[in-house]
Amino acid sequence: MEIISQNKTATNTTAIEFKFSAEEFEAAINAAYNKAKSKITVPGFRKGKAPRKIIEKTYGEGVFYEDAVNSLYNTNIAKLVEETKLEVVDVENTEVTEVSKENGVSFKADIITKPEIEISDYKGLEVKKTVKTVTDETVNEELEKMRKRSARIISVEDRAVEDGDTAVIDFEGFLDGVAFEGGKGESYPLEIGSHTFIPGFEEQIIGKNIGEEFDVNVTFPEDYQAENLKGKAVVFKCKLHEIKGKELPALDDEFAKDVSDKDTLDELKADIREKQEKKNAEEADNDADNALVEALLAKMTAEVPEVMYERRIDDIAREWSARNRIGVEDYLKYTGLNMEQFRANFKEVAKRQVDLRLALEKIADIENVEVTDEDVAKEYADMAEQYKMEEDKVRAAIPESAIRSDLRIEKALDVVKNSAKIEEVTE
């Protein structure tokens, strides 16, 4: 393989021409013949026994050209990328410009490279960390949630429906006087205030009594999934069969014992406060980290190739699919989304992640950040412990180069964090 020319044609784009000699092409043709001959039938020869020249005479001289050309490209592209000495992101617009036994095979392509990064003033970034105070009201709100989760369901017969009750109803929907598909239910338990029905539906059940028949007038949202109902005003004819209310437990020491490992209500309150304070501190740290990242990215200038964002979206989509245990195609089928809409969900986070890594790689270069063998060994040991795996298996699964690259990024981030001026504010 020989690189004929290599010229930068645009930001992050280098045009390259390269070729394979007649001898290399001949060897590739012969390899393609040996791979395919067992499947080729030629009259007068047993299957798989026809000589190459006979096959070429029968099916045409170029019968093996396509496989040979593809093989030359696929088996040598990594070597080509290495020889360019460029930080290659992708190879695009590959084109075969010549194929002949006399001159071999020639290609041209565009190599997309990592962008040039400019970043300054990344030390001493100023951000605020806002820590929320845990009040008595916060604790009491959590206690009320715990009481509601522990509530006893009781039948109510001496009053009308109230917010928070479960109303057992029959209903049937009508559009212009005609019942529509999917709009009917019998003895349906609807929790008032759950907002599981069309907006405005649940509120109209409040105040109704057992046995009462009534109409509920609502309008379907403009973005409703059924085309024939989008934005349409409909009437649901309903009948209330039963009201189920919630009887909350008393807020005392016995309640604390029932819902926790605490012996008294005061101990439970103290535990709620402690956990909320820890949660608030973690949220404050995360918010400050995010603010620091935004401040850092504002200091970076770069023209990032779109393909870098698309590649990261690919990674995020694969991670999403594995985490949710559903294939993307199946998910699209169930939700009615298309691939473009699905990928759009990840675009913002992909851009942020790519930009941040580029910024930190540049800082690592500026700061001459080094990763030692001890750093790598510790990281492998920590990962083995985290994933409950033997260290040899972790090393086999994750290349050392990837570990070194990630650790270098972490150290660069530490440079930014350790120099940052973080003002803590209590809310």
C-alpha positions as CSV (number, residue, x, y, z in Angstrom):
1,M,0.0,0.0,0.0
2,E,1.3,3.5,-0.9
3,I,-0.1,6.9,0.2
4,I,0.0,9.1,-3.0
5,S,-1.2,12.4,-1.5
6,Q,-2.4,13.8,1.8
7,N,-3.9,17.3,1.8
8,K,-5.9,19.2,4.4
9,T,-9.0,20.5,2.6
10,A,-11.1,21.9,5.4
11,T,-11.2,22.2,9.2
12,N,-10.8,18.6,10.6
13,T,-10.8,17.1,7.1
14,T,-7.8,15.7,5.1
15,A,-8.2,14.4,1.6
16,I,-6.1,11.3,1.0
17,E,-5.2,9.2,-2.1
18,F,-3.7,5.8,-1.7
19,K,-3.2,2.7,-3.9
20,F,-2.3,-1.0,-3.9
21,S,0.1,-2.3,-6.5
22,A,-0.7,-4.7,-9.3
23,E,1.0,-7.5,-7.3
24,E,-1.0,-6.7,-4.2
25,F,-4.2,-6.7,-6.3
26,E,-3.3,-10.0,-7.8
27,A,-2.7,-11.6,-4.4
28,A,-6.1,-10.3,-3.3
29,I,-7.8,-11.7,-6.4
30,N,-6.2,-15.1,-5.7
31,A,-7.3,-15.0,-2.1
32,A,-10.9,-14.1,-3.2
33,Y,-10.8,-17.1,-5.7
34,N,-9.6,-19.5,-3.0
35,K,-12.3,-18.3,-0.6
36,A,-15.2,-18.6,-3.2
37,K,-14.2,-21.5,-5.4
38,S,-15.9,-24.2,-3.3
39,K,-19.3,-22.5,-4.0
40,I,-18.8,-22.1,-7.8
41,T,-20.0,-24.5,-10.4
42,V,-18.6,-24.6,-13.9
43,P,-19.8,-27.1,-16.5
44,G,-17.2,-29.9,-17.0
45,F,-15.7,-29.6,-13.5
46,R,-16.7,-30.9,-10.1
47,K,-18.1,-28.2,-7.8
48,G,-15.1,-26.3,-6.2
49,K,-12.5,-27.8,-8.6
50,A,-12.6,-25.3,-11.5
51,P,-9.3,-23.4,-12.0
52,R,-9.4,-19.7,-11.6
53,K,-8.8,-19.0,-15.3
54,I,-11.7,-21.1,-16.3
55,I,-14.0,-19.4,-13.8
56,E,-12.8,-16.0,-15.1
57,K,-13.4,-17.0,-18.7
58,T,-16.9,-18.3,-17.8
59,Y,-18.1,-15.5,-15.6
60,G,-15.9,-12.6,-16.7
61,E,-12.4,-11.5,-15.8
62,G,-13.7,-9.2,-13.0
63,V,-15.6,-11.9,-11.2
64,F,-13.4,-11.7,-8.1
65,Y,-12.6,-7.9,-8.4
66,E,-15.2,-6.7,-5.9
67,D,-14.2,-9.1,-3.2
68,A,-10.6,-8.4,-3.8
69,V,-11.0,-4.6,-3.6
70,N,-13.1,-4.8,-0.4
71,S,-10.5,-7.1,1.2
72,L,-7.6,-4.8,0.3
73,Y,-9.5,-1.9,1.9
74,N,-10.9,-3.6,5.0
75,T,-7.7,-5.3,6.0
76,N,-5.5,-2.3,5.5
77,I,-7.6,0.7,6.6
78,A,-6.2,0.5,10.2
79,K,-2.7,0.5,8.9
80,L,-3.5,3.4,6.6
81,V,-4.9,5.4,9.5
82,E,-1.7,4.8,11.4
83,E,0.6,5.8,8.6
84,T,-1.2,9.2,8.2
85,K,0.0,10.1,11.7
86,L,-3.4,11.9,12.1
87,E,-5.8,11.7,15.1
88,V,-8.5,10.0,13.0
89,V,-12.1,10.2,14.0
90,D,-13.7,8.7,10.9
91,V,-13.0,7.9,7.2
92,E,-15.7,9.2,4.9
93,N,-16.5,9.5,1.2
94,T,-14.3,6.5,0.2
95,E,-14.2,6.1,-3.5
96,V,-12.4,3.6,-5.8
97,T,-10.8,5.6,-8.6
98,E,-9.0,2.8,-10.5
99,V,-9.1,-1.0,-10.8
100,S,-6.9,-2.7,-13.3
101,K,-4.5,-5.7,-13.3
102,E,-1.8,-3.5,-14.8
103,N,-1.9,-0.6,-12.3
104,G,-3.6,-2.2,-9.2
105,V,-6.3,-0.4,-7.2
106,S,-6.5,3.3,-6.3
107,F,-8.7,4.9,-3.7
108,K,-9.5,8.4,-2.4
109,A,-11.2,9.3,0.8
110,D,-11.7,12.1,3.4
111,I,-10.2,11.6,6.8
112,I,-12.0,13.3,9.6
113,T,-9.7,14.3,12.4
114,K,-10.1,15.4,16.0
115,P,-10.5,19.1,16.3
116,E,-7.9,21.6,17.4
117,I,-8.8,22.8,20.9
118,E,-8.2,26.2,22.4
119,I,-8.7,26.6,26.1
120,S,-7.5,29.2,28.6
121,D,-8.3,30.5,32.1
122,Y,-9.5,27.0,33.2
123,K,-8.0,27.5,36.7
124,G,-9.7,29.5,39.3
125,L,-13.2,29.1,37.9
126,E,-15.9,30.6,40.2
127,V,-19.1,28.7,40.9
128,K,-21.7,28.7,43.6
129,K,-22.8,25.6,45.6
130,T,-26.3,26.0,47.0
131,V,-27.1,23.7,49.9
132,K,-30.8,23.5,50.8
133,T,-31.6,23.6,54.5
134,V,-33.8,20.8,55.9
135,T,-36.7,22.4,57.7
136,D,-39.4,21.0,60.0
137,E,-41.8,21.3,57.1
138,T,-39.6,19.1,55.0
139,V,-39.6,16.4,57.7
140,N,-43.3,16.7,58.2
141,E,-44.0,16.3,54.4
142,E,-42.0,13.1,54.3
143,L,-43.8,11.8,57.4
144,E,-47.1,12.5,55.6
145,K,-45.9,10.5,52.5
146,M,-45.0,7.6,54.8
147,R,-48.5,7.8,56.5
148,K,-50.2,7.7,53.1
149,R,-48.1,4.7,52.0
150,S,-49.2,3.0,55.2
151,A,-52.9,4.0,54.9
152,R,-55.7,1.5,55.3
153,I,-58.2,1.4,52.5
154,I,-61.8,1.6,53.8
155,S,-65.2,1.7,52.1
156,V,-66.9,5.1,52.4
157,E,-70.7,5.3,52.3
158,D,-71.7,8.4,54.2
159,R,-70.2,11.2,52.0
160,A,-69.4,12.2,48.5
161,V,-66.1,11.7,46.6
162,E,-63.2,13.8,47.8
163,D,-59.7,14.4,46.4
164,G,-57.5,11.4,47.2
165,D,-60.4,8.9,47.2
166,T,-60.6,6.0,44.8
167,A,-63.9,6.1,42.9
168,V,-65.1,2.8,41.3
169,I,-66.9,3.9,38.2
170,D,-68.5,2.7,34.9
171,F,-67.7,5.1,32.0
172,E,-68.3,5.3,28.3
173,G,-67.0,8.0,26.0
174,F,-69.0,9.6,23.2
175,L,-67.8,11.8,20.3
176,D,-70.7,13.7,18.6
177,G,-73.1,11.2,20.2
178,V,-71.3,8.1,19.0
179,A,-69.3,5.8,21.3
180,F,-65.7,5.6,20.3
181,E,-63.3,2.7,20.6
182,G,-61.3,2.3,23.8
183,G,-63.5,4.8,25.7
184,K,-65.4,2.3,27.9
185,G,-64.7,0.8,31.3
186,E,-66.6,-1.0,34.0
187,S,-66.0,-1.0,37.7
188,Y,-62.8,0.9,37.1
189,P,-60.9,2.1,40.2
190,L,-59.8,5.7,39.6
191,E,-57.8,7.4,42.2
192,I,-58.8,11.1,42.3
193,G,-55.8,13.3,42.0
194,S,-53.6,10.7,40.3
195,H,-54.0,12.5,36.9
196,T,-54.1,9.2,35.0
197,F,-57.2,10.2,33.0
198,I,-57.7,13.1,30.5
199,P,-57.2,16.5,32.2
200,G,-60.4,17.7,33.8
201,F,-61.9,14.2,34.2
202,E,-61.1,13.4,37.8
203,E,-62.1,16.8,39.1
204,Q,-65.6,16.3,37.8
205,I,-66.1,13.2,39.9
206,I,-65.4,15.1,43.2
207,G,-68.7,15.7,45.0
208,K,-70.6,12.7,43.4
209,N,-72.4,10.2,45.6
210,I,-72.7,6.4,45.3
211,G,-75.3,5.3,42.7
212,E,-75.2,8.7,41.0
213,E,-75.1,8.8,37.2
214,F,-73.5,11.9,35.6
215,D,-71.7,13.3,32.5
216,V,-68.1,14.3,32.4
217,N,-67.2,16.8,29.7
218,V,-63.6,16.9,28.6
219,T,-61.4,17.8,25.6
220,F,-58.6,15.5,24.5
221,P,-55.1,17.1,24.2
222,E,-53.9,18.1,20.8
223,D,-51.0,15.6,21.1
224,Y,-53.2,12.6,22.0
225,Q,-52.1,9.4,20.3
226,A,-55.5,8.6,18.6
227,E,-55.8,10.8,15.5
228,N,-59.6,10.8,15.6
229,L,-59.6,12.2,19.2
230,K,-56.9,14.9,19.1
231,G,-58.3,18.1,20.4
232,K,-61.9,16.8,20.3
233,A,-64.6,17.6,22.9
234,V,-66.2,14.4,24.2
235,V,-68.7,13.3,26.8
236,F,-68.2,10.4,29.2
237,K,-71.4,9.0,30.7
238,C,-70.5,7.7,34.1
239,K,-71.9,5.9,37.1
240,L,-70.4,5.8,40.6
241,H,-70.5,2.4,42.3
242,E,-68.2,2.7,45.3
243,I,-66.0,5.1,47.1
244,K,-62.8,3.9,48.8
245,G,-61.0,6.2,51.2
246,K,-57.7,6.1,53.1
247,E,-57.5,5.9,56.8
248,L,-54.2,7.3,57.9
249,P,-52.4,5.8,60.9
250,A,-51.7,8.0,64.0
251,L,-48.4,9.8,64.0
252,D,-46.9,8.3,67.1
253,D,-44.1,5.9,68.4
254,E,-46.0,2.8,67.2
255,F,-46.1,4.3,63.7
256,A,-42.4,4.8,63.8
257,K,-41.8,1.2,64.8
258,D,-44.1,0.0,62.0
259,V,-42.5,1.9,59.1
260,S,-38.8,1.9,60.2
261,D,-36.2,0.4,62.5
262,K,-36.6,3.3,64.9
263,D,-38.3,3.0,68.3
264,T,-39.8,6.5,68.7
265,L,-41.3,9.2,66.4
266,D,-38.5,11.6,67.4
267,E,-35.8,9.1,66.3
268,L,-37.7,8.7,63.0
269,K,-37.8,12.4,62.5
270,A,-34.1,12.7,63.2
271,D,-33.4,9.9,60.7
272,I,-35.5,11.6,58.0
273,R,-33.6,14.9,58.7
274,E,-30.2,13.2,58.5
275,K,-31.0,11.4,55.2
276,Q,-32.4,14.6,53.7
277,E,-29.4,16.6,54.7
278,K,-27.2,14.0,53.0
279,K,-29.3,14.0,49.9
280,N,-29.2,17.8,49.8
281,A,-25.4,17.8,50.1
282,E,-25.1,15.3,47.3
283,E,-27.4,17.4,45.1
284,A,-25.5,20.5,45.9
285,D,-22.2,18.8,45.0
286,N,-23.7,17.5,41.7
287,D,-25.1,20.9,40.8
288,A,-21.8,22.6,41.6
289,D,-20.0,20.0,39.4
290,N,-22.4,20.7,36.6
291,A,-21.9,24.5,37.0
292,L,-18.1,23.9,36.9
293,V,-18.4,21.9,33.7
294,E,-20.5,24.6,32.1
295,A,-17.9,27.3,33.2
296,L,-15.1,25.1,31.8
297,L,-16.8,24.5,28.4
298,A,-17.4,28.3,28.1
299,K,-13.6,28.6,28.1
300,M,-13.1,26.2,25.1
301,T,-13.1,27.0,21.5
302,A,-13.3,24.2,18.9
303,E,-15.0,23.1,15.7
304,V,-16.1,19.6,16.6
305,P,-16.9,17.2,13.8
306,E,-20.6,16.2,13.9
307,V,-19.5,12.6,13.5
308,M,-18.0,12.7,17.0
309,Y,-21.4,13.6,18.5
310,E,-23.1,10.9,16.4
311,R,-20.7,8.2,17.6
312,R,-21.3,9.2,21.2
313,I,-25.1,9.0,20.6
314,D,-24.5,5.5,19.3
315,D,-22.7,4.6,22.5
316,I,-25.4,6.1,24.7
317,A,-28.2,4.4,22.8
318,R,-26.4,1.0,23.2
319,E,-26.0,1.6,26.9
320,W,-29.7,2.7,27.2
321,S,-30.8,-0.5,25.4
322,A,-28.7,-2.7,27.7
323,R,-29.9,-0.9,30.8
324,N,-33.6,-1.2,29.8
325,R,-33.3,-4.7,28.3
326,I,-35.1,-3.8,25.1
327,G,-33.8,-3.4,21.6
328,V,-34.1,0.0,20.1
329,E,-36.1,-1.2,17.1
330,D,-38.7,-2.9,19.5
331,Y,-38.9,0.3,21.5
332,L,-39.6,2.4,18.4
333,K,-42.3,-0.1,17.4
334,Y,-44.0,0.2,20.8
335,T,-43.8,4.0,21.1
336,G,-44.4,5.0,17.5
337,L,-41.2,7.1,17.5
338,N,-38.8,7.1,14.6
339,M,-35.0,6.7,14.9
340,E,-34.4,10.4,14.5
341,Q,-36.7,11.3,17.4
342,F,-35.1,8.6,19.6
343,R,-31.6,9.8,18.9
344,A,-32.6,13.4,19.5
345,N,-33.2,12.5,23.2
346,F,-29.4,11.9,23.6
347,K,-28.0,14.7,21.5
348,E,-27.6,17.3,24.2
349,V,-25.9,15.0,26.7
350,A,-23.7,13.5,23.9
351,K,-22.5,16.9,22.9
352,R,-21.7,17.9,26.4
353,Q,-19.8,14.7,27.1
354,V,-17.7,14.9,23.9
355,D,-16.9,18.6,24.4
356,L,-15.9,18.0,28.0
357,R,-13.6,15.2,27.1
358,L,-11.9,17.2,24.4
359,A,-11.5,20.1,26.9
360,L,-9.9,17.8,29.5
361,E,-7.7,16.1,27.0
362,K,-6.3,19.5,26.1
363,I,-5.8,20.5,29.7
364,A,-4.0,17.2,30.3
365,D,-1.6,18.1,27.5
366,I,-1.0,21.6,28.8
367,E,-0.5,20.3,32.3
368,N,1.7,17.4,31.2
369,V,-0.6,15.0,33.2
370,E,1.0,11.6,33.6
371,V,-0.6,8.2,34.5
372,T,1.7,5.8,36.3
373,D,1.8,2.1,36.3
374,E,0.7,2.2,39.9
375,D,-2.4,4.3,38.9
376,V,-3.3,1.7,36.4
377,A,-2.8,-1.2,38.7
378,K,-5.0,0.4,41.4
379,E,-7.8,1.2,38.9
380,Y,-7.9,-2.5,37.7
381,A,-7.9,-3.6,41.4
382,D,-10.8,-1.2,42.2
383,M,-12.8,-2.3,39.2
384,A,-12.3,-6.0,40.0
385,E,-13.6,-5.3,43.5
386,Q,-16.5,-3.2,42.2
387,Y,-17.7,-5.8,39.7
388,K,-16.8,-8.8,41.8
389,M,-14.6,-10.2,39.1
390,E,-11.1,-11.6,38.9
391,E,-8.6,-8.9,38.0
392,D,-7.3,-10.9,35.1
393,K,-10.7,-11.0,33.5
394,V,-11.1,-7.2,34.0
395,R,-7.7,-6.7,32.3
396,A,-8.8,-8.9,29.4
397,A,-12.1,-7.0,29.0
398,I,-10.7,-3.5,29.2
399,P,-7.5,-2.5,27.4
400,E,-4.8,-0.7,29.4
401,S,-4.8,2.1,26.9
402,A,-8.5,2.9,27.7
403,I,-7.7,2.8,31.4
404,R,-4.8,5.2,31.0
405,S,-6.9,7.6,28.8
406,D,-9.7,7.7,31.4
407,L,-7.4,8.2,34.3
408,R,-5.6,11.0,32.4
409,I,-9.0,12.7,32.0
410,E,-9.8,12.3,35.7
411,K,-6.5,13.9,36.7
412,A,-7.2,16.8,34.3
413,L,-10.6,17.3,35.9
414,D,-8.9,17.3,39.3
415,V,-6.7,20.2,38.2
416,V,-9.8,22.2,37.3
417,K,-11.7,21.2,40.5
418,N,-8.8,21.8,42.9
419,S,-8.2,25.2,41.6
420,A,-11.9,26.3,41.4
421,K,-13.3,28.9,43.8
422,I,-16.5,27.4,45.1
423,E,-18.8,29.7,47.2
424,E,-21.2,27.7,49.4
425,V,-24.6,29.3,49.8
426,T,-27.3,28.1,52.2
427,E,-30.9,28.1,50.9
